[in-house]
Each structure stands twice: as C-alpha cells, then as structure tokens.
Amino acid sequence: MIKILIVEDSPVEQQLLTHVFDSQPDMRVVGAVDDGEHALTAVRLLRPDVVTMDIHMPRLNGFETTRRIMEDNPLPIVVVSGSIGTTDAEKAFHAIEAGALAVVRKPSGPGHPDHAADVRELVKTVRMMSEVKVVRRWPRSSPLELSPGRPARSEGVVPAKVRVVAIGASTGGPTVLRDILAALPKSFPVPVLVVQHMAKGFMESFVAWLEMTSGFPARIAAQGEYLLPGRAYFAPDGVHMLATGDGRVILSNEEPDGGLRPSVARLFRSVAEVFGRSAIGVLLTGMGRDGAEDLRLMRERGAVTVVQDRESSVVFGMPGEAVNLGAADHVLPPERIAELLGHLVKAQ
C-alpha cells in the first residue's frame, strides 16, 4: 500500500486528490495539509511513501517546503501544478531543483473532458515515484573515476568528426541536463538532441527553465528545421524526434516505442542509422530501459556512448540496463560527462 501525504492549500483540491488516490487499490491517503509548515510536521509523524506538493501556499511555499523535506526527511515528492502556463510551471521546476522527482498537472474536475487522462497521469506518476526509495543529490567535491568493472574503450579512442550529441533522460533528468548543458563550452560546435520524459503540457516551461538556469540555448524542435551548433533541441510532447542525414529534425507520429512517444530509443536508433561514428550518445538517470538497446546499437555503429553512474543517478534503471548490455564506453557522473563531451568535440 502506497501511503500518500497531500500538501495542498485548496480544500476542494484536497478532496479531489484524496478521492483519486483512495479510489486506487494500492494507495491510501494518510494525511492532507494546507501549508508547508504543516507538511514538515506531517512528514515526520506520518512517514508517507510519497508527498504530492502544491507550489503556491501560505507561510511556506512548495519550493521551500521541498527543500527542507529533502534536507531533513528525504522521500519522493511529486509536484502537482495547477497551471501549465510557462510562468507558473517554471516555478514548479524550482522544486525539481530542490529535489522533487516529477511534476504533473492537477486533475481537471469530474465532467471535464481531460479529467480521466489527468487522473491516469497523476496516478501513474505517483505509483512510479513511490518505487524510488532513496532520493539522491549529486554535488561532489571531486570528480569520480570510471566505475570499476565497466566495459570501456580506451580513453584515446575518439569518434570521427562529431556531428551530433544525442541525450536521453527520465526521472531525475532535468537537473542533470541543466548541469551538463551549463558546463559545456559556450561555443559548443555541434547540436544536442534530447528526449526527456515529461508529463504532457510541461515541456515548453521545462525548456524555458532549462535555458534560463543553464545559459545554454535550448528550444523545442520544429518539424524540418536545420540543426544548428551550440543549441539543444528537445522532442515535443507526444511525437518521436528523429534526425536526417542533411542535418534536419523530423517529428514522427509513428507508434510508441516501448509504450513511449517520444522515446529515447527512437532518437538513438535514428542517430545510429544516420550519423554512425560521427555521434555521441548519452543515457542519463531514469526508470525502465528506454534507450539502452539502441545505445548499444550506436556503439556498434562506432559512436562514443556514455551513461550516468549509479552514485549520481536518482534511478539507475535506464543507465544500468545499458551497462548490463555492454552499451557504455564510459560510466560517469554528470560533471565528468560534460568534461568528456567538451574534450571529444575539441579533439576533432
């Protein structure tokens, strides 16, 4: 049984969320509080498995509440945002910076055409995040070496002239992407293609937050546009992002890959087929196995492949699967990944 604490200042929203979770056979609401101060106390007393967190609250807002929970009693926190407008949703990503795992939209009321879909997304996200038992942060005073026992090519091996970097991420990915992009040279000479699993409706605000906090130019990819160096292109909601040999983006409505659209797997497969040895593939923290098989395909085609290490990953699912498949040339923490990318493109 997943024990849930609801942090929400609206009594109506509290009732709606309580009904949603208590209607699930594997969930039980153990408490509902209306501000951050009460949330801190409830976390200590009720010991929930997951906290759903509102952002706008009296006395102590969702960002500060998340930060203090993660310092004192770390546990999975899902931000439940009442708006997906860019300004409000960007505030939700400050809670992600503080250690929250995911952000989803508050369900529309019963009778609204989006109600059932919103409820499914919320329940699925809370259920998945409840499996993350230890929420890790990754500041380090010194870089880590390659994880022992991991297959890796010689440090001296570099790809053919790099034309693209492809990155896949899921749970825990937003702050890792921010750190990697912030550490890249401002004149990074190749485009970066990214699939980040994200609740529907939040990609625009996520990319705006990422560009603001990393200083690296970022945008949601548009159909047919040419890829420019020194920019990060993100797959939009609900479509796969592919690359063409002449350096353009193709957005595809083809069937989900492993139940996901966009999928990291489809991006990696496209890059492997089009760019071969002229690519770098990076697989970051996330649940499941999306992208692992196709990172191995990239490696077989001559690309340099990198996965995030266990110690810095919020969830070592996707990168761990890649390591198990022998898909990784390098297993590194985020700061070393940025270092390696800078080295590989500078060496060409």
DOKE-480072 format. One line per field, with one value per residue (C-alpha): x, y, z; residue in three letters. Coordinates in pm, 1 decimal, decimal comma, padded with zeros to 6 digits. Layout:
BEGIN
X <- X  ...
Y <- Y  ...
Z <- Z  ...
residu <- ALA  ...
END
This chain:
BEGIN
X <- 00000,0  00145,1  00097,9  00045,0  00061,6  -00121,5  00016,0  -00244,1  -00396,6  -00730,8  -00989,5  -01163,1  -00838,9  -00756,5  -01088,4  -01038,8  -00688,5  -00795,3  -01076,3  -00841,4  -00582,5  -00818,4  -01000,1  -00685,5  -00648,1  -00279,1  -00293,1  -00402,7  -00400,6  -00253,4  -00287,0  -00375,4  -00230,8  -00275,5  00070,2  00437,5  00486,6  00218,9  00376,3  00711,8  00541,9  00322,0  00620,7  00788,3  00476,8  00301,6  00606,0  00439,4  00588,6  00515,2  00427,9  00222,3  00324,9  00141,3  00359,2  00153,0  00080,8  00075,1  00365,4  00595,6  00570,5  00621,8  00979,6  01098,0  00895,5  01050,5  01399,9  01350,7  01194,4  01484,7  01733,6  01567,7  01348,5  01417,4  01144,6  00979,4  00797,6  00570,7  00485,1  00116,9  00079,7  -00247,6  -00125,8  00088,3  00132,5  00500,0  00537,5  00365,3  00507,3  00861,8  00816,0  00746,2  01089,8  01249,6  01102,8  01266,3  01594,1  01527,4  01486,2  01129,9  01119,9  00843,4  00582,8  00228,0  -00087,9  -00365,1  -00659,8  -00945,7  -01274,4  -01513,2  -01705,9  -01418,0  -01307,1  -00947,5  -01039,3  -00980,3  -00649,0  -00524,5  -00612,5  -00434,0  -00119,6  -00120,6  -00179,3  00082,4  00341,7  00282,3  00290,3  00619,7  00783,3  00689,3  00942,1  01225,9  01319,3  01632,5  01634,6  01993,3  02154,6  02486,0  02704,1  03062,8  03386,9  03588,4  03507,1  03459,2  03661,8  03508,2  03301,0  03508,1  03440,1  03250,6  03331,3  03501,1  03713,4  04049,8  04038,3  04238,3  03959,3  03762,0  03483,5  03504,6  03425,0  03134,5  02820,1  02563,8  02517,0  02202,2  02086,0  01806,5  01676,3  01379,2  01331,8  01591,5  01691,3  01600,5  01867,7  02130,3  02059,6  02087,5  02425,7  02564,1  02447,3  02569,1  02916,1  02950,2  03163,0  02956,9  03090,0  02997,3  03033,3  02758,9  02382,3  02244,3  01926,3  01738,7  01447,1  01340,8  01038,3  00798,1  00429,9  00224,5  00198,2  00519,0  00782,7  00763,0  00808,9  01079,1  01283,9  01239,8  01356,0  01647,8  01768,4  01741,0  01925,2  02192,9  02264,5  02273,3  02039,3  01751,5  01426,8  01152,9  01231,3  01017,6  00938,5  01205,2  01426,1  01800,6  02010,4  02250,0  02565,6  02559,2  02185,6  01982,5  01670,2  01402,8  01141,1  00791,6  00503,7  00367,4  00594,1  00921,8  01220,3  01445,2  01742,0  01816,2  02145,9  02129,7  02104,8  01734,5  01473,8  01187,3  00894,6  00708,0  00370,9  00472,8  00373,2  00511,4  00837,2  00818,6  00498,5  00670,9  00639,1  00873,2  01116,9  01490,2  01517,6  01374,4  01607,6  01914,4  01818,7  01777,4  02112,2  02286,1  02149,2  02220,4  02539,9  02714,4  03067,5  03001,8  02776,2  02792,9  02510,9  02439,9  02189,6  02103,0  01905,6  01561,5  01324,7  01291,3  01510,6  01424,1  01726,3  01952,7  01930,9  01969,5  02264,5  02430,0  02336,7  02504,2  02817,4  02813,9  02794,9  03106,0  02960,5  03104,1  02849,9  02820,8  02590,7  02542,2  02688,7  02486,3  02604,5  02472,2  02153,9  01819,7  01717,1  01979,6  01725,3  01796,9  02172,6  02203,3  02035,3  02276,2  02573,6  02437,8  02404,6  02762,9  02639,1  02859,1  03206,0  03207,0  03019,3  03047,0  02885,4  02730,4  03029,7  03257,1  03006,6  03020,5  03401,3  03412,6  03176,5  03389,0  03704,8  03564,2  03440,3  03755,2  03975,6  03831,4
Y <- 00000,0  00336,8  00593,1  00944,3  01284,5  01560,5  01914,3  02148,0  02473,5  02439,0  02227,0  02143,9  02021,7  01826,5  01644,3  01572,4  01434,5  01231,0  01074,9  00999,9  00821,8  00644,7  00502,2  00309,7  -00039,4  00014,3  00371,2  00530,9  00898,8  00921,1  01297,1  01623,9  01957,9  02311,6  02468,1  02387,5  02423,2  02162,4  01944,3  01933,4  01810,7  01561,2  01406,7  01338,1  01199,7  01011,8  00881,1  00876,5  00695,0  00987,1  01355,7  01542,0  01907,1  02224,8  02527,3  02830,3  02808,6  03046,0  03072,1  02823,1  02766,3  02438,4  02512,1  02588,3  02300,6  02058,0  02183,2  02136,5  01791,3  01680,2  01808,7  01653,7  01359,7  01283,2  01095,0  01102,2  01429,4  01485,7  01847,5  01877,9  02204,7  02386,4  02551,3  02454,6  02813,8  02893,2  03134,4  02919,6  02591,4  02728,8  02774,8  02403,7  02330,6  02520,1  02244,5  01992,8  02175,8  02129,6  01753,2  01678,1  01390,9  01487,5  01748,1  01673,5  01873,1  01881,3  01680,3  01873,0  01835,8  01545,5  01607,8  01789,4  01612,7  01590,3  01454,4  01084,4  01142,5  01378,5  01125,5  00844,1  01054,3  01158,9  00808,3  00657,1  00915,1  00878,9  00499,8  00508,8  00761,9  00556,2  00299,6  00548,8  00466,5  00677,8  01024,2  01118,9  01453,9  01472,3  01765,4  01643,6  01797,0  01585,8  01400,2  01025,3  00783,2  00530,8  00281,6  -00032,0  -00331,0  -00137,5  -00207,3  00094,1  00164,6  00326,8  00692,5  00762,0  00647,7  00938,3  00930,9  01053,6  01423,3  01463,3  01594,6  01545,3  01457,9  01261,8  01250,2  01054,1  01108,5  01033,9  01050,9  01286,0  01410,4  01782,8  01890,1  01661,3  01810,1  02156,6  02075,4  01916,7  02193,6  02463,4  02307,7  02280,4  02539,1  02835,3  02775,2  02403,8  02321,8  02060,6  02038,5  01844,2  01637,2  01547,8  01325,8  01394,3  01203,0  01466,3  01489,0  01625,8  02002,6  02087,4  02064,6  02429,9  02556,0  02296,7  02409,4  02775,8  02695,5  02490,6  02766,2  03023,8  02814,6  02659,8  02952,5  02707,2  02788,7  02539,8  02501,5  02255,4  02105,6  02203,9  01987,2  02003,6  02265,6  02252,5  02164,6  02441,7  02401,4  02510,7  02455,4  02189,2  02057,0  01880,3  01636,3  01789,0  01623,8  01309,8  01273,2  01098,9  01313,5  01180,6  01320,6  01324,8  01293,8  01655,2  01775,8  01837,2  01733,0  01500,3  01474,2  01146,2  01016,4  00654,6  00402,9  00439,6  00254,0  00050,8  00236,6  00575,0  00861,8  01037,7  00760,9  00776,4  00450,2  00601,9  00901,9  00683,8  00445,8  00734,4  00885,1  00546,4  00494,3  00845,1  00953,9  00628,3  00706,7  01079,9  01078,5  01067,2  00900,7  00980,1  00795,5  00957,7  00869,3  00719,4  00429,7  00137,0  00054,2  00312,9  00377,4  00104,4  -00134,0  00147,9  00297,6  -00038,8  -00002,6  00339,7  00183,7  -00095,2  00170,1  00338,9  00618,6  00702,7  00607,9  00741,9  00656,3  00826,8  00638,8  00470,7  00700,6  01017,8  00872,0  00924,1  00598,3  00371,2  00192,0  00314,1  00364,8  00041,9  -00155,1  -00002,6  -00104,9  -00460,1  -00478,0  -00363,4  -00044,4  00200,6  00320,3  00545,6  00541,4  00885,1  01143,1  01449,8  01682,4  01425,6  01372,8  01743,7  01729,0  01433,6  01595,9  01908,9  01701,3  01490,8  01782,4  01985,8  01696,3  01691,0
Z <- 00000,0  -00105,5  00172,2  00035,5  00203,1  00013,3  00052,0  -00099,5  00028,6  -00151,1  00040,1  -00288,6  -00445,7  -00130,1  -00156,1  -00526,4  -00478,9  -00177,0  -00378,9  -00670,9  -00456,0  -00215,8  -00519,4  -00614,5  -00465,5  -00384,9  -00247,9  00076,5  00176,1  00525,8  00557,0  00382,4  00496,4  00370,0  00401,6  00407,1  00782,6  00846,9  00576,9  00756,6  01072,5  00887,8  00708,7  01043,2  01210,3  00928,4  00737,2  00393,1  00095,8  -00140,3  -00098,2  -00358,2  -00339,8  -00434,3  -00519,8  -00416,9  -00043,5  00254,3  00501,6  00328,2  -00046,4  -00228,3  -00329,5  00022,5  00168,8  -00079,4  00000,9  00375,4  00340,0  00122,2  00379,9  00684,7  00577,6  00210,4  00026,9  -00317,3  -00388,3  -00689,0  -00769,4  -00863,5  -01051,3  -01102,7  -01422,4  -01718,5  -01827,6  -01872,4  -01577,5  -01314,7  -01439,7  -01434,9  -01058,9  -01033,2  -01175,5  -00889,3  -00669,6  -00904,2  -00837,1  -00466,5  -00507,8  -00623,5  -00871,1  -01113,1  -01199,8  -01318,3  -01374,2  -01116,9  -01248,6  -01403,0  -01218,8  -01284,1  -01603,4  -01772,1  -02094,4  -01964,1  -01620,6  -01686,5  -01867,9  -01594,6  -01325,0  -01510,4  -01549,1  -01184,2  -01050,2  -01282,0  -01181,3  -00806,3  -00835,3  -01026,7  -00795,3  -00490,5  -00612,3  -00571,3  -00215,0  -00189,2  -00340,9  -00408,2  -00481,7  -00665,3  -00558,1  -00528,3  -00415,6  -00659,1  -00980,9  -00978,9  -01184,2  -01420,4  -01225,4  -01167,0  -01382,4  -01650,7  -02014,9  -02168,8  -02469,8  -02440,5  -02335,8  -02651,4  -02882,4  -03025,5  -03281,4  -03636,9  -03664,8  -03424,3  -03589,0  -03313,8  -02945,6  -02854,6  -02491,4  -02323,6  -01969,7  -01747,5  -01368,2  -01221,1  -01564,7  -01551,6  -01304,6  -01461,1  -01803,7  -01654,3  -01500,8  -01816,9  -02051,1  -01811,2  -01811,7  -02190,0  -02369,2  -02486,6  -02837,8  -02836,2  -03206,2  -03257,6  -03192,7  -02896,2  -02939,2  -02619,7  -02524,8  -02165,3  -02038,3  -01908,7  -01816,4  -02103,4  -02111,5  -01924,0  -02196,0  -02300,3  -01945,6  -01877,5  -02177,4  -02078,9  -01723,4  -01855,2  -02087,4  -01808,8  -01548,8  -01773,1  -02005,2  -02297,7  -02590,5  -02585,6  -02776,6  -02861,4  -03201,1  -03500,6  -03799,5  -04069,8  -03907,8  -03958,9  -03654,9  -03554,3  -03345,5  -02984,3  -02937,0  -02758,7  -02932,2  -02726,8  -02851,3  -02818,4  -02634,4  -02794,9  -03100,5  -03175,4  -03271,6  -03548,3  -03738,6  -04110,7  -04296,0  -04409,2  -04052,0  -04005,3  -03749,3  -03834,7  -03592,7  -03627,7  -03507,7  -03562,6  -03296,3  -02941,5  -02880,9  -02562,2  -02478,6  -02504,8  -02752,3  -02766,0  -02682,3  -02626,9  -02820,5  -03138,2  -03120,5  -03060,2  -03340,9  -03583,1  -03484,9  -03511,9  -03862,8  -03989,1  -03812,8  -03714,2  -03590,8  -03605,5  -03298,1  -02920,8  -02724,9  -02358,7  -02138,4  -01806,3  -01493,6  -01539,8  -01475,1  -01709,6  -02007,7  -02272,0  -02493,1  -02356,5  -02655,2  -02904,5  -02719,0  -02780,6  -03149,2  -03150,4  -03001,1  -03259,4  -03532,7  -03391,9  -03180,1  -02840,6  -02572,2  -02218,7  -01927,7  -01593,7  -01299,1  -01025,8  -00747,7  -00911,3  -01063,5  -00893,3  -01063,4  -01220,7  -01440,5  -01794,3  -01748,5  -01550,4  -01825,8  -02078,5  -01864,9  -01836,3  -02214,9  -02269,1  -02436,0  -02243,6  -02334,7  -02029,0  -01694,9  -01539,3  -01308,1  -01475,4  -01435,9  -01598,7  -01880,1  -01964,2  -01944,5  -02182,7  -02434,6  -02437,5  -02484,5  -02769,7  -02976,9  -02907,0  -03019,2  -03371,6
residu <- MET  ILE  LYS  ILE  LEU  ILE  VAL  GLU  ASP  SER  PRO  VAL  GLU  GLN  GLN  LEU  LEU  THR  HIS  VAL  PHE  ASP  SER  GLN  PRO  ASP  MET  ARG  VAL  VAL  GLY  ALA  VAL  ASP  ASP  GLY  GLU  HIS  ALA  LEU  THR  ALA  VAL  ARG  LEU  LEU  ARG  PRO  ASP  VAL  VAL  THR  MET  ASP  ILE  HIS  MET  PRO  ARG  LEU  ASN  GLY  PHE  GLU  THR  THR  ARG  ARG  ILE  MET  GLU  ASP  ASN  PRO  LEU  PRO  ILE  VAL  VAL  VAL  SER  GLY  SER  ILE  GLY  THR  THR  ASP  ALA  GLU  LYS  ALA  PHE  HIS  ALA  ILE  GLU  ALA  GLY  ALA  LEU  ALA  VAL  VAL  ARG  LYS  PRO  SER  GLY  PRO  GLY  HIS  PRO  ASP  HIS  ALA  ALA  ASP  VAL  ARG  GLU  LEU  VAL  LYS  THR  VAL  ARG  MET  MET  SER  GLU  VAL  LYS  VAL  VAL  ARG  ARG  TRP  PRO  ARG  SER  SER  PRO  LEU  GLU  LEU  SER  PRO  GLY  ARG  PRO  ALA  ARG  SER  GLU  GLY  VAL  VAL  PRO  ALA  LYS  VAL  ARG  VAL  VAL  ALA  ILE  GLY  ALA  SER  THR  GLY  GLY  PRO  THR  VAL  LEU  ARG  ASP  ILE  LEU  ALA  ALA  LEU  PRO  LYS  SER  PHE  PRO  VAL  PRO  VAL  LEU  VAL  VAL  GLN  HIS  MET  ALA  LYS  GLY  PHE  MET  GLU  SER  PHE  VAL  ALA  TRP  LEU  GLU  MET  THR  SER  GLY  PHE  PRO  ALA  ARG  ILE  ALA  ALA  GLN  GLY  GLU  TYR  LEU  LEU  PRO  GLY  ARG  ALA  TYR  PHE  ALA  PRO  ASP  GLY  VAL  HIS  MET  LEU  ALA  THR  GLY  ASP  GLY  ARG  VAL  ILE  LEU  SER  ASN  GLU  GLU  PRO  ASP  GLY  GLY  LEU  ARG  PRO  SER  VAL  ALA  ARG  LEU  PHE  ARG  SER  VAL  ALA  GLU  VAL  PHE  GLY  ARG  SER  ALA  ILE  GLY  VAL  LEU  LEU  THR  GLY  MET  GLY  ARG  ASP  GLY  ALA  GLU  ASP  LEU  ARG  LEU  MET  ARG  GLU  ARG  GLY  ALA  VAL  THR  VAL  VAL  GLN  ASP  ARG  GLU  SER  SER  VAL  VAL  PHE  GLY  MET  PRO  GLY  GLU  ALA  VAL  ASN  LEU  GLY  ALA  ALA  ASP  HIS  VAL  LEU  PRO  PRO  GLU  ARG  ILE  ALA  GLU  LEU  LEU  GLY  HIS  LEU  VAL  LYS  ALA  GLN
END
